Amino acid sequence: MTQPVRVRRLTEPEGQKLQRIVRRGTTSTVRYRRAMILLASAGGNTVPVIARLVQA
């Protein structure tokens, strides 16, 4: 069985920058969705949950 893919542990500044991108929502759609995916993965969510979250 394969292991799930996860992002590495985010540093504090990285997490804060991603949260700012998501909160503002004024950036490009691609950048917003990528930030959501990274935050969700770092939070321990599975791929199906993340896919539903970003509607992918």
N, C-alpha and C positions, 0 to 999 in steps of 0.2 A: 504494500500500500504506500502511496506517495505521501510526503509530508506537505501540509498546507504552506502556501507562500505567504510570508509576512514581511512587512517593512522593518527595518532596524529600529531600535529605540530612538525616538526623536529627542534632540536636545531642547532645552527650554526655549531658546530663541527661535528654533525651527517651529516648534509647536505654536508659539505666539504668533509668528508670521502667518502660518496656515490658518489659525483662528481669525486673524484680522481679515484675510482674504475671504473667508466664508461669511463672516459677520457683515462686511461691507457689501458684498454682492455686486459691486460696481465694476468689477474687472471682467475680463472675457469669460464666456461660458466654459471654455475648455479649462482655463486656469481655476475657475471655481470648482468644477467637477473633480479635477485632479487633487485639489486641496481636500475636498470632501473624502475622496477615496483614501488618501494618505492618513487623514485623521481617523477614519473609520477602521482602517487596517491596524494602525498603531494602537487603537483602543481594543483590539482583540476580536473584532467582528469577522465572521466568515465571508467567503466570496459571495454566496447567494444573498446574504443580508446586505452587503455593500452594493451589489448589483441592483437590488430593490431600492436602496437608499438613493442612488444616483439615476435610477430609472434606465439602466443599461441592460 
